[in-house]
Amino acid sequence: MNIRTARPDELPLLQHLEMAAGVLFANLGMTDVAEHPPPSLQVFEHFRQAGRLWVLTDADDQVVGFVLVKLVDGAAHIEQVSVHPDHQGHGLGRRLIDHVDSWAAGQGMPALTLSTFRAVPWNGPYYARLGFVELRTDELTPGLTEILAEEIAFGLDPAERIFMRRPVARQ
């Protein structure tokens, strides 16, 4: 397995991968989440050009996962991390997050942040096992507050969402 910057020709594959990963939410009855469209090709390209869209590839250089990172209030905000269902359960999401951690350390950033579902097993509980800590509402930065407002506008229940932070490992 290798992690590298996504290539332009791979962006449509990332959309398909995102939709495949969404099936897990459908299995929990979260059809709105499962059917939410993936980022547009333009959004993926923006992050690719900014150097904040990485893919995880198998031995044949086929994409099996990706991570997309925003810059939010001086931290690396994991906007999306997805691993194809055929490859889940092997620590690949952790590898992608560790890659972001190394990148953020190299950029002098103090932390990784993300927003996720509180009770979905591969969301809040998973990230807690990776060292992320839930932020209280009064700990949200202006940028994270803006993301929360966007999530509410999309129709997500703020009681089911959490924001988490993990200090960047210093190298």
URGITA-V419846 format. One record per residue. PSI is psi as a letter, one per 20 degrees, with the letter a starting at -180 (none if undefined). BURIAL is I if it has 24 or more other C-alpha atoms within 12 Angstrom, else O. D_CENTER is the distance of its C-alpha to the mean C-alpha in whole Angstrom. Layout:
PSI/BURIAL/D_CENTER
PSI/BURIAL/D_CENTER
This chain:
q/O/19
q/O/18
p/I/15
r/I/16
p/I/15
q/I/15
q/I/18
h/O/19
i/O/21
i/I/18
g/I/16
h/O/17
h/I/16
h/I/13
g/I/14
g/I/16
g/I/13
g/I/11
g/I/14
g/I/15
h/I/12
i/I/13
h/I/16
h/I/15
h/I/15
h/O/18
h/O/20
j/O/19
j/O/21
m/O/18
h/O/19
h/O/18
g/I/14
h/O/15
i/O/17
p/O/15
q/O/15
r/I/12
q/I/12
r/O/15
h/O/17
g/O/18
g/O/14
g/I/13
h/I/16
g/O/16
h/I/13
g/I/14
h/O/18
i/O/16
k/I/15
k/I/11
o/I/10
q/I/11
q/I/12
p/I/13
q/I/17
a/O/19
h/O/23
j/O/24
k/O/21
p/I/19
p/I/16
i/I/14
r/I/11
r/I/8
p/I/5
p/I/6
p/I/7
r/I/10
o/I/13
o/I/13
l/O/17
j/O/17
r/I/14
o/I/11
o/I/8
o/I/4
h/I/4
p/I/2
p/I/3
p/I/7
p/I/10
p/I/13
h/O/15
i/O/18
j/O/16
q/O/14
j/O/16
j/O/17
j/O/14
h/I/12
g/I/9
g/I/11
g/I/12
g/I/9
g/I/8
h/I/12
g/I/12
g/I/10
g/I/12
g/O/15
g/I/15
h/I/14
g/O/17
h/O/19
i/O/18
j/O/20
q/I/17
h/I/18
r/I/14
q/I/11
r/I/10
r/I/7
q/I/8
r/I/9
p/I/12
g/I/15
i/O/17
p/O/15
h/O/15
j/I/12
d/I/10
g/I/12
h/O/15
g/O/12
h/I/11
h/I/14
h/O/16
j/I/13
j/O/15
q/I/13
p/I/16
p/I/16
p/I/17
q/O/20
h/O/20
i/O/23
i/O/20
p/I/18
r/O/18
h/O/19
h/O/16
h/I/14
h/I/17
g/O/17
g/I/13
g/I/15
h/O/18
g/O/16
g/I/14
g/O/18
h/O/19
h/O/17
j/O/19
q/I/17
o/O/19
h/O/18
h/O/20
i/O/17
q/I/14
q/I/14
p/I/12
q/I/12
q/I/13
p/I/14
q/I/16
p/I/16
p/O/18
p/O/21
none/O/22
